[in-house]
């Protein structure tokens, strides 16, 4: 089970990057020096969660209380879809 705080996009990015350090052995000892490094690690997490047959996990996206929805204005909401696993 993995829990990621999603109260805002910054928290989500930090949580997914931290998750990447846990699930990705090649990330051990990696230092994130730029936003690009963090996005690469986040994309690695997303790919790992999306792998066929990799279904023995539970991802809790906690505190996503203000989603950005089409046609509904929100001052603080954001679109979470670029960060969640893709399942076919």
ZICOR-V415717 format. One record per residue. N is the residue number from 1. RES is the residue in three letters. D_FIRST is the distance of its C-alpha to the first C-alpha in whole Angstrom. Layout:
N RES D_FIRST
N RES D_FIRST
This chain:
1 UNK 0
2 UNK 4
3 UNK 7
4 UNK 10
5 UNK 13
6 UNK 16
7 UNK 19
8 UNK 21
9 UNK 21
10 UNK 21
11 UNK 18
12 UNK 16
13 UNK 18
14 UNK 17
15 UNK 13
16 UNK 13
17 UNK 16
18 UNK 14
19 UNK 11
20 UNK 14
21 UNK 15
22 UNK 12
23 UNK 12
24 UNK 15
25 UNK 18
26 UNK 21
27 UNK 19
28 UNK 20
29 UNK 23
30 UNK 23
31 UNK 24
32 UNK 24
33 UNK 28
34 UNK 28
35 UNK 26
36 UNK 26
37 UNK 25
38 UNK 22
39 UNK 22
40 UNK 22
41 UNK 19
42 UNK 17
43 UNK 19
44 UNK 18
45 UNK 14
46 UNK 15
47 UNK 17
48 UNK 14
49 UNK 12
50 UNK 15
51 UNK 16
52 UNK 18
53 UNK 16
54 UNK 13
55 UNK 11
56 UNK 9
57 UNK 6
58 UNK 5
59 UNK 6
60 UNK 8
61 UNK 11
62 UNK 12
63 UNK 16
64 UNK 17
65 UNK 21
66 UNK 23
67 UNK 23
68 UNK 26
69 UNK 27
70 UNK 30
71 UNK 33
72 UNK 32
73 UNK 32
74 UNK 30
75 UNK 31
76 UNK 27
77 UNK 25
78 UNK 24
79 UNK 23
80 UNK 19
81 UNK 20
82 UNK 20
83 UNK 17
84 UNK 15
85 UNK 15
86 UNK 18
87 UNK 18
88 UNK 21
